[in-house]
Amino acid sequence: MDLRLDAVSVAVDGASLVRDLSLHVARGRVVGLIGPNGSGKSTALRCVYRALRPTRGTVRIGGDDLSALTLRQSARRVAALTQQGGSDLDFTVEEVVALGRAPHKRGNEPLTGAERELCRRVMDRLDLLRLAARGVLSLSGGERQRVLVARALVQEPEVLVLDEPTNHLDIRHQVEVLSMLRDDELTVLVVLHDLNLAAAACDRIGVLHQGRIVAEGSPGEVLTAQLVRDVFGVEACVVAHPVTGSPQVLYSLVSTPEGRWT
Amino acid sequence: MIKVRIVFNVGFTSNPPNRTGVPYAATGDPVSVAAPSLDRNGAIGPDGNGAAKRRAPVAGLVAVLVPVLAVSAVLAIGLGPTVIAPGDTARLLWAAVSGGRVGADEATTYQIIWQVRTPRVLLAGVVGAGLSVVGVGVQALVRNALADPFVLGVSSGASVGAVAVTVVGGLASLGVYAVSAGAFAGALAATALVYLASAGRTGMSPLRLVLTGVAMSFGFQAVMSVVVYFAPNSEATSTVLFWTMGSFGAATWGSLPAVAVAVVVAVVVLRRLARPLDVLALGDETAASLGVDAGRLRTGLFVLTALTTGAMVAVSGAIGFVGLVMPHLVRIMAGAGHARVLAVAPLAGAVFMVWADLVSRTLVAPRELPLGVITALVGVPVFIALMRRRGYLFGGR
């Protein structure tokens, strides 16, 4: 299923967080959202997983207007990995992963054998089986992040949205999580801070600045020294990866005077 | 883009085949990881830190707690100023339930058992069960470990209602239940006030709910103090003591049905909400992405817990500590999942309260110690010991 944001605007208490955002994620593609802190990336994602209702505009999944679906219906089609995923309660890894099935179940209906097997497979894939009985509060940040990825995959969504999924992950697990997004048939919208990982992992990249999309296209088209300077206020040069050819951004530790305050 | 994928995968395909059967850990080096991972699974770990959680199976806990509760109840009914042997207690109880005959020589004993102690012990069990499940519900509602059934201002509202009825009079048509009715009305009024004050445009935020409840409690206590201060008789003072420390001294058969129904409804409803409660614990954002409307669930929980708490406070006063600590004790034993917690919590709460009440009325007989004193004196050390022993985690290391 494809994901389409159509002229989405979000205003909270008069402050405009996202303005007129239109973005299309074709079926099975990975689209990245990049931009400085406070540029509206997370707000845009929250409209997709329904933590927020857009003030104007629509979000469509496979042509269906999200706001016409119940929360449960849309949760069966869209899974999210949010920034705020923690709990005070010391659930086990197994329990948290199994909660991914919640939108497919009524109340306390127990998981079927097939669903348990699905949970086991996903945990295996994310190297979590040996942690299955551990309490999530005793895990490292990286392990916890993988638990949340597993929960999202167990949800068996058509569309997966991720808000900085590589947070707290060591480089091996960053690469692993992102390459897994690519291997899967999922339609993915992902917010990433690391421009080089975004260039390697995404088919297309949208750049947000002050709530607006200021550039959109393939990583090669979007990631230029000029854009990095304009949007992030950072001096950089962009080179081609010697093996893959994808653009790589190299930074110098000097901020540009004109970009710093924008 | 396919090229990218191949480059990414080099790191994993170059691993030697996994012969140990132990899954590779984060570093991808099976040799260095195999030993500590055994440790982490709790198999050979020297301490509890980081070990797999050792939890008692729920069915096992229930299978133990049900007979323990039954035996506790019979013992508690037999014990008091007049000690009745457990065998005689059970026989007389059976006679009462089955409509059997009781000899004339046993008429007094029977009166004590059936008219005085049985309703009291049953009420203790019902309220203990109720406080402990409502504690679980309120902690989920406000996502706060320090919350208990009274944090939303319900108990102090009930006290104001009860004291007002005692001092001012009114509700005379309700006879002996007038004070309870006043307490319940006070609880409802407090609930409505807290709800209106904390419900905002963006729904009820957990933190705002707690803060409003705590602030309102102070307000109600001030009102109560003023009423007591100007009250013409000392009856008001003892009423206040009863409602703030809690007691089952006023238990009668008549006071049982309403609160029993409320508690059973709360247990059943909360049990059915176990999975949504788990989801709610992950935060409102995550709840939305898992198809749970946190705002609606929270409103429902608020109404359910407030009504149940009001019904309990009206018959027993505000018995502290149980609703705060029982949920944690049960989580230590059974794990954090709400389906497990809510199966065990009512039984554990009932057993605890039956014994606490027994101690309160026998320790310095014929006087009664306030129940709140017992629950705190017994529960606090037990709780702290358990928490330290099992490496209990709540809200992080």
Interface residues (C-beta under 8 A of the other chain):
Chain A: R46 Y49 R50 A51 T70 L71 R72 Q73 S74 A75 R76 V78 A79 A80 T82 Q83 Q84 G85 G86 S87 D88 L89 D90 F91 T92 E95 V96 L99 G100 A102 P103 K105 G107 N108 D124 D127 L129 R130 L131 A133 R134 G135 L137 S138 G142 E143 Q155 D170 R172 H173 V175 E176 L178 S179 R182 D183 A200 A201 D203 V243 T244 G245 S246
Chain B: M1 K3 V4 R5 V7 F8 N9 G11 F12 V22 P23 Y24 A25 A26 T27 G28 S37 R40 N41 G42 N49 G50 A51 A52 K53 R143 N144 A145 R271 R272 L273 A274 R275 P276 D278 V279 A281 L282 G283 D284 E285 T286 A288 S289 L290 G291 V292 D293 R331 G335 A336 G337 A339 Y392 L393 F394 G395 G396 R397
